[in-house]
């Protein structure tokens, strides 16, 4: 199973990420079997990315200086041939964020872009109402995923009640998960981390992404059954990520 391959390899995943979610992402990756590093100083990111097995770029708490830092790390990752996961958090909330993502995707070869319907729609120039970093409308997630994948020329994941994985004009749907995921800050960001880890052990991107999505959401279903609300759910989710599918 892919999770066993991750645990055997223990991939080092470099994050330049949302400061709100660093701890949760790091603990979730550790539970899954990977090794996190959270380095975002401009002077060292190329070295760190060059030594890592995957790179996660997450714009949740983006500053202007972070864009060039992400690009520097991404170029080092591209030179080494390691996968980059881009999480365009809140891309539809401001022109600044949307332009930042556009610059990142123009200058880097990004393996996977993962986000909710509002975030991905913004990247495909599809009008969709958002509130902060959350999408207030679901839209046609399949159409959003396919159009964004074509525009960005990469694998795209649109998360929601049904997750859509799209690439090269094809798509796969998955409907596992728990509504409690929407009540825990960073749950979507952690999914991106797990996808990045799976990309380090599987060359077929769609296979790696779909496995990570379903493993994570099935773990969430088990965590919900063992919890009493969002707090205990978050703890139980970390426990379940160390298990099997």
N, C-alpha and C positions, 0 to 999 in steps of 0.2 A: 504494500500500500504506500501511497505517496507520503503520508505522514511519517511512516517508518524511514523512508529515504531522507526526509528532512531531518529527523532526529539523529540519523547516522551521520549525516554531513555536518549538522549544526551550523548552518550558513550564517555568516556575519552580514547583517542587514543594516546599512547606513541610512539613518533618517535625518533629513532636514525638514522638520515637521512642526506642526501646530503645538505651541507651548502648553496648551490646555491638556493635551492628550499624551504627552511624552511618557508618563509613568504607566498609564494603562496599556499603551502600545508595547512598551518594553516588557511589562509583566506578561502580556498575552503572548508575545513572541517567545519568551522564555518557556512558558507553559507548553507551547506548541512544539518546541524543540530547537528553536533558532537562538541566535545571539545578537542582541541589539547594540548599536552604538548611536548616540545622539549628538553628533558634532556639527556645528553650524558656523564656526569661525572661518571667515573667508580665507585666512592664511593656511588653513590645514585641510579644507574639505577635499581638495583634489587628492591629497595623499591618503586620506581616509577612504574616499570612494574607490581609489585605485587598489586598496587592500581588501575591499569588501567583496561580497558575492552578489549583492543586489543593492539598489538605491531607491529609497522612498522619498518623493518630493511632495509635500503637503502644504498648501498655502493658507491654512486656517488662520494663522496669526501673522500674515505676511506684512513685511516692511519693504520699502523701496530697495534697500540694500540687499534684501534676501534674494531678489530675482537674479542678480549677477552671481551671488553665491551659489544658488541652485544650478545655474548654467555652468559654472566652473566645475562643480561636482559632477554634473551630468556629462560634461565633455570627457572627464577622466573615466567615468563609467563606460561611455561609448568607446573610448580608446581601448579599454580592457575587454570590452564585449560582454559586460554584465548588464542584466535587465534593469530598466528604470520603471517604477510605478509612479504615476502622477495622480494625485488626489486634488482636484480643483475645487476645494471647499469654498462655497459661497461665490462661485464664479459669476453667477447671475446677479449678485447683490450690488456690484459696483463696476464702473468702467475700468478702474484701476486693476481689479482682480482679473477681469476678462482680458485686458491687454497684457497682463503679466503671464497668464497662461498661454496666450497667443505667442508671445516672445519665446517662452520655454519650448513650446512644441515646434516652433519654426527652427530653433537652433539645436535641438536635441532629437535623437532617435529614441522615442519613448515606447516601451514595449506594451504598456497597458495604461489606459486612463479609466479611473473608477470614480463614480460620483452618483448623486441622486438625479432624478429626472430634470430638476431645475438647473443644476450645475452643468449637466451634459448638454441640455438644450441650449444653454447660453453659448457653448462652444460651437454648436452647429447653427447658431443664429436663428433658433426657433423661439418665438415669443412664448414665455411661460412665466406665470406670476410666482415670485419668490418672496420670502420674509426672512431677512437676515441670511443665514446659511442654509435655511430649510426651504424646500419646495412646497408651495401651497397648492399646486396643481400637479397631477400626475401626467397629463397628456398621454399621447400614445408612446409608451416607453419603447416599444419595438421600433417604431419609426425613428424616434430620437436616437436610439442606439445605432441603427443602421446608417442614418445620415451623418452622425458624428464620426462613426468609424470611417466612412468614406472621406469625409472632409479632413480628418486628422491622419488618415492612412495608417491606422493602427487598431489594436484590439480595444474595444470599449465595453465597460461594464456599467449598466444602469441599475442601481439598487432600488428596492422598494418591496412591496408585498410580493411581487414576482420580480425576480432578478433576470436581467437580460444580458447575455454575453454575445457580442457581435464583432465579426471581422470578415473582410472580403465578401461582403454581401450576404453572409450567412449569419444565423443567430440561433442561440439556445436559450430556453427558458427554464427557470428553477423557482419553485414556490415553497421552499422550506423556510423556517425562521420563527421568531417570536416577536410580538408587538412590544415586549419590554426592551428590545434593542433600541427603540426610538426614545426611551426614557433614560438612557445611559450615555452621557457625553463621551464621545470618542469611540463608540462601538463601530461606526462606519470606518473610522481611521484605522482601527485595529484590523478590520477585514483587509484593507489595503496592505498592511504589513504581512498578513498571512499569504496573500496572493504573491507578494514579492518573494517570500520564502519558498513557495512552491515553484516559482519560475526558476529557481536555482537548481532544481533537480529534474525538471521536465522541459524538454525543448519545444513540445507542442503547446503553444501558448493557451489555446482554447481549453485543452485538457487540464493544464495546470490551474487556470483561472476557475473553471467550473468545479474542480475538486475543492479548491480553497473555499469557494462560495458555499458549496453544499456541506463541507465539513464544518464550517463555522456556523451555519444556520442550524444544522442538526445538533450541534453542541448547545446552541441557544435554546432549542426546544427542550433538551434535557435539563438545562439550567433553570428554565422557567418552571418545570415540574418540581424542582427541588427548592424553590425560592418563595419568599413571602412579599416581594415587591422589588423595586429597582435596585436597592442596596444589596440585598442578599443575592439577587440575580447576577449582579456584576461579579461578586465573589465566586458564585457557583459557575459562572461562565469560564473564569480562569481555570477552575478545577477541571471542567469538562474538556477544555482545549488540550489537556494532557492525556486524554483518552483516545479511543478509536472511533471510527466513523459509526 
